[in-house]
Amino acid sequence: MAKKERMSAYILINIQAGKTVEAVRNIRRKKGVKEVHIVTGLHDAIALVEGKNLKALTDLIVKGIHKSPGVEKTITCVCVDS
């Protein structure tokens, strides 16, 4: 039996000044979030997320990450390799 493919994406996250640690803690608790790291540069954090399909990823990003306190903006990079 073939293994079901899951979709992954990297989310580049801009966070309100002073809210980075709190926002990252909240994002880490979301189901489907595999990793979150605070980074330097244009973005404040990067998250690796996974879902069973594009709708699951969309729900996680829009209903979960976007609504986390302190999150101002995200850029989603859907993984296309296997």
Contacts in CASP RR format, 6 or more apart in sequence:
PFRMAT RR
TARGET T0000
AUTHOR 0000-0000-0000
METHOD contacts of the structure
MODEL  1
MAKKERMSAYILINIQAGKTVEAVRNIRRKKGVKEVHIVTGLHDAIALVE
GKNLKALTDLIVKGIHKSPGVEKTITCVCVDS
4 52 0 8 1.000
5 82 0 8 1.000
6 50 0 8 1.000
6 51 0 8 1.000
6 52 0 8 1.000
7 50 0 8 1.000
7 51 0 8 1.000
7 52 0 8 1.000
7 53 0 8 1.000
7 54 0 8 1.000
7 56 0 8 1.000
7 57 0 8 1.000
7 78 0 8 1.000
7 79 0 8 1.000
8 34 0 8 1.000
8 48 0 8 1.000
8 49 0 8 1.000
8 50 0 8 1.000
8 51 0 8 1.000
8 78 0 8 1.000
8 79 0 8 1.000
9 48 0 8 1.000
9 49 0 8 1.000
9 50 0 8 1.000
9 57 0 8 1.000
9 61 0 8 1.000
9 76 0 8 1.000
9 77 0 8 1.000
9 78 0 8 1.000
9 79 0 8 1.000
10 46 0 8 1.000
10 47 0 8 1.000
10 48 0 8 1.000
10 49 0 8 1.000
10 76 0 8 1.000
10 77 0 8 1.000
10 79 0 8 1.000
11 46 0 8 1.000
11 47 0 8 1.000
11 48 0 8 1.000
11 49 0 8 1.000
11 61 0 8 1.000
11 65 0 8 1.000
11 74 0 8 1.000
11 75 0 8 1.000
11 76 0 8 1.000
11 77 0 8 1.000
12 42 0 8 1.000
12 43 0 8 1.000
12 46 0 8 1.000
12 74 0 8 1.000
12 75 0 8 1.000
12 76 0 8 1.000
12 77 0 8 1.000
13 23 0 8 1.000
13 27 0 8 1.000
13 43 0 8 1.000
13 44 0 8 1.000
13 45 0 8 1.000
13 46 0 8 1.000
13 47 0 8 1.000
13 65 0 8 1.000
13 71 0 8 1.000
13 73 0 8 1.000
13 74 0 8 1.000
14 43 0 8 1.000
14 44 0 8 1.000
14 71 0 8 1.000
14 72 0 8 1.000
14 73 0 8 1.000
14 74 0 8 1.000
15 23 0 8 1.000
15 24 0 8 1.000
15 44 0 8 1.000
15 45 0 8 1.000
15 70 0 8 1.000
15 71 0 8 1.000
15 72 0 8 1.000
16 23 0 8 1.000
16 70 0 8 1.000
16 71 0 8 1.000
16 72 0 8 1.000
19 69 0 8 1.000
19 70 0 8 1.000
20 38 0 8 1.000
20 44 0 8 1.000
20 45 0 8 1.000
21 38 0 8 1.000
22 69 0 8 1.000
22 70 0 8 1.000
23 44 0 8 1.000
23 45 0 8 1.000
23 68 0 8 1.000
23 69 0 8 1.000
23 70 0 8 1.000
23 71 0 8 1.000
24 36 0 8 1.000
24 38 0 8 1.000
24 45 0 8 1.000
26 68 0 8 1.000
26 69 0 8 1.000
27 33 0 8 1.000
27 36 0 8 1.000
27 45 0 8 1.000
27 47 0 8 1.000
27 64 0 8 1.000
27 65 0 8 1.000
27 68 0 8 1.000
27 71 0 8 1.000
28 36 0 8 1.000
30 49 0 8 1.000
30 60 0 8 1.000
30 64 0 8 1.000
30 65 0 8 1.000
30 68 0 8 1.000
31 60 0 8 1.000
32 49 0 8 1.000
32 50 0 8 1.000
32 51 0 8 1.000
32 60 0 8 1.000
33 47 0 8 1.000
33 48 0 8 1.000
33 49 0 8 1.000
33 60 0 8 1.000
33 65 0 8 1.000
34 47 0 8 1.000
34 48 0 8 1.000
34 49 0 8 1.000
34 50 0 8 1.000
35 47 0 8 1.000
35 48 0 8 1.000
36 45 0 8 1.000
36 46 0 8 1.000
36 47 0 8 1.000
36 48 0 8 1.000
37 45 0 8 1.000
37 46 0 8 1.000
37 47 0 8 1.000
38 44 0 8 1.000
38 45 0 8 1.000
39 45 0 8 1.000
39 46 0 8 1.000
43 75 0 8 1.000
47 65 0 8 1.000
49 57 0 8 1.000
49 60 0 8 1.000
49 61 0 8 1.000
49 65 0 8 1.000
50 57 0 8 1.000
51 57 0 8 1.000
51 60 0 8 1.000
54 78 0 8 1.000
57 76 0 8 1.000
57 78 0 8 1.000
61 74 0 8 1.000
61 76 0 8 1.000
65 71 0 8 1.000
65 74 0 8 1.000
66 74 0 8 1.000
END
